[in-house]
Amino acid sequence: MPLLHLGLDAGGTQTRWALADATGALQAEGSAPPITGLMLLDAPGRAALAEALQALVAALPAGTVLRSAWAGVTGFDAALAAVIGAALGLPTAAVRVCSDIELACRAAFAPGEGLVVYAGTGSIAALLSADGSLHRAGGRGAVIDDAGGGHWIARQALQIVWRAEDAAPGAGAATPLGRALAQAVGGGDWPATRAFVYGASRGELGTLALAVAVAADAGDAPALALLQQAGRELARLAQALHGRLGAGLPVALAGRVFELHPAIETALRQALPGVTVHRSTEPAQRAAARLAAALENHRR
């Protein structure tokens, strides 16, 4: 087996991995359980991290021999380099860890050439400058903001339905949005919603955004309006960086929220007239594997 280089796009919902050869060419890819820097904060989290890394190693093709790794991780913590290296059998010097948004920037543009609006479970916009500085807007978590991200969309949708229920029992549940959420959480009553919401991780709660897209396609006006508002909230992040760094900077869109429903991207584009907007085309895990190969070549 040739020596390979591992790229990770790790977050609260899942971890995507890719393997590249010394030239950066893709050799294999797949997924593994969630990995985040927040797992290092307590003993249960560290145990879950160890299990996730074991599952990642098991998911790699049999006989894989790694030379280096590059990981973009939600909740970036520099200590992850040693932890990931130990799990993969690599020295810490052969492992590079950065934030998931820095990885998204590297996948979309050469440093300094544009900014990324990333919307997954959370939301953030960032630009990696030519000197390596990361300029960002948003990305402060669901307690403070994360507007436009999957978790935010899910919370807003639940609020729409349950406020309608408060005003007229049965009114919220009878809507396409209410029915889609009920199917997703396993029931239409409050105990079912409560059990799902307060037993779910941040990433699991964010998956309810899929139900909002289903409801919008079924003609639910509040669901469609919510997705449009998500697009405007994500545009606001780009606008903040444009105000600080230059209004003409192009924008790349990354993250699974942009795959939910076209209304999100349409609303964002309408809020950014005259700005070049495109989807980031290289999956982050492939970019990470390519960067890992380049890192190893640089180390030689």
N, C-alpha and C positions, 0 to 999 in steps of 0.2 A: 504494500500500500504506500502511495506517495504521502509525504508530509502535507497536511492540509491546514487551513486557517479558518477559524470559526467566527462568524458574525452573529450577534444577538441583538434583537429588538425586544426588550423586556419591559413588560408593563403589568398593570393590575388585572388585566383580563386573561392574557396569555403571553407566552414568550415565543417569538418566531426565530428560528435559527437557519443559518445557511453556511455551507462549506465551500471554500474556494481553493484552487490550487495556487502555486507560486505566482502565476500570471494574473490572478484575480478572477479567473474564469469559474463560473458556478459549477459545482460538482453534485450538490445535494441540498435539500432544504426540508424543513418540517416545523412542527410546533411542540411546545412543552408547557408545563404549568406556569402560572404567573411568578415573576421575580421582580421585586422592587427593593429600593434602598430602605424603605420603611420597615422591612422585615428584620433589620438589624437592631431595632429599638428595644425589643424585649425577647424573653426566652421562647415563648410560643412562636414568634415571628422567625427567630433564628432556626427553630426546628423545622418550620414550614419551608424556609429557604433551603435547608439541607436536603429536604425531601424533593423539592423542585429541581435542585441541581442534580440529584441522583436520577430523577426522571429524564432530565435533559441528556445526561451521559448515556442512559439506556436507549434514548431515541436516536442517537447517532448511528450511522451504518456500522455494522460489525467490522472490527479491525481498523477503525479510524484512528490514525495517529496524528495528533495535533502539534503544530509548531507555534501557533500564536492565536490570540483571541482579541476581539474588539467588541465591547458591549455598550449599547445605549440603553440606559436604565431609568425608568420613572423613579423619582425620589433619589436621585444620584447621591451616592456616598462613596468617597474614595476608598474606604475600607473594603468595598466589594471586590476590588482587584485581587487581593490576597485570598479571599474566600472563594471566588470563582476559580482562580488559579489552582488552589488546592484540590477542588473538586474535579478539575480537568486534568490534573497532573502536570500543570505548567508552572514555571517560576513566575513570580509576580511581575518581573520585568517584561515578560512576554504577553502580559494582559493589559489592555487599555480599557478603562471604563470612563464613560462620559454620560451626560444627561441624554435622555431620549430626544430632546429637542435639538441639542447640538448635533446628534447623529442625523436627524431629519434635515438640518441645515446643510450638512456635508453631503447628504444624498442628493439635494436639490440644486445647489449652486457651488461654484468655487467661492472661497471666502471673500466677502465684501460685495458680491455681485447681486444679491437679492435676499429677500426675507421669506420666511416660512410661517404660514398659519397652520398650526397643528391642532386638530380636534379629534380626540379619542374619548376616553372616559372623562378627561378634563380638557382644558383649552389653553393655548398659549401662542404667542407669536414671537419670533426671534430672528436675529441676524447675526451670523458669525463674521466678524470683521477680518480684514487681511492680517491684523496683528494677533489674531486668536481670541480677541475679546468677544464675549457673548452678550449682545444687547437683547433685552426681552421685555415683553409686556404681557401681563396676565400670568397664568400658571400658579396661582396662589392657593389652589385647592377648593374643594366644594364648600367648606365652611365660610370662606370669604367671597368666592366668586366662581370661577370656571364656567362662566356663561357661554353657552353655545356648545359645550361638550355633552357627551352622552348622559352623564350623571345629572347635569343640569336639566336637560330635556326631559329625562325621566321624572325628576322631582316636580317640574312645572306641570307635566301632564297629570301626575297624581293629584296635584293641587287643584287643577281644573275640574277633575272628576269629583273629588271629595267636597269641594266647595259647592258644586251643583247638588250633591247629595244632601249637604247641610240645608240648602234652601228648599229642596223638594225631594224627599227620599224617592229613589228610583230614577230621577231625572238624569243623573250622571251615568249610572250603570246602563241606561238604555241607549246611550250614544255609541257610535262606532268606536270612539276612543275608549269609553268605559268597557265595552265588550272585548276590545283587543287587549287592554290591560288585565282584565279578569282572566282571559285565557293564559296570559303570560305568567300571572302570579298564582294560578291554580284555583281561582274562585272569585266571585263577584262581591262577596260580603267583606265587611271590615276586618274580621279575624283573619281571613286569607291574605288580604293586603298587608295587614300588620305583621303577620308571621313572615311574609316574604321580605318586606322592606327592612324590618329590624333584625332579621337574621341574615341578610345579604351583605356581601362585601361591597365596597365602592364599585368595583368592576361589574359585579353581578347586578347591582341596581341599575347601572348604566345600560345594561342590555334591554331594559324596558323601552329605550328609545326606538328599538325596532318596532314595537307595538304602535308607537306614534306614527311611524311611516306607513304602517298597514292601515291605520285609521284615516290618515290623510288621503290615501289612495281610494278609500271607501267613501270619500266625500265629506269627512268630518271637518268643518270649517275651522274650529278652534285648533285642531291638530295641525292643519296646514299653516295656520297663522303662527303657531308655535315654532314650526320648522323654519318659517321665514324670519321670525325674530331671532332664531339661533344664527342664521346667516348674517343678520345685521350685527349681532353681538360679536361674531368672529371678525367681521369687517372692522369693527371698532378697534380691535387689537392691532390690525395692520395700520389703521389710521394713526394710532398712537406712535408707532415706530416711524411712520412717514413724517410725522411732525417733528420727531427728534433727529432723524437720520437722513431724510431726503424724500421728497414727495414722489420722485420719479422711479423709485426702486420697484422692480417687478416682484410679484408675489407668487409663491408656489404653495399649493394646498396639499396637506398630508394628513393622514389619519382616517379612521374608518367612518367617522361621522359624515364625511363627504360622500360616502357610498350609501347612506341611508335613503336619501330622497333628493331629486334634483332641485327642489325648492330651496334647499339650504345654499347651494352654490349660486343659484340664480339671484337670490337676495343679496348675497355677499358681493357679487359682481355689480349689481345695481348700486350698491353703496360705495363702490370704488370706481367711479367713472374715470376713463382715461388711463387706468392702471393695467399693465399687462399681467394677467392672471392665468396660471396654468396648473394642471395637476402634476405633482412630483411623480415621475414615472419609475424611478428605481426603488424597489422595496427596500426599506431601511435595513433589514437583515442582510440583504445582498450587498448593500453599500458597506455595512460593517465588516463583512467577510473580505471585501476588496481592500478596505482600509487595514485590516489585520495583515493581509498579505504584504501590503506596502510597508507596514510597521516592521515586519520581520525583515524585509529587504533592506530597510534603513538600518536595522540593528546589526546586520552582517558587516 
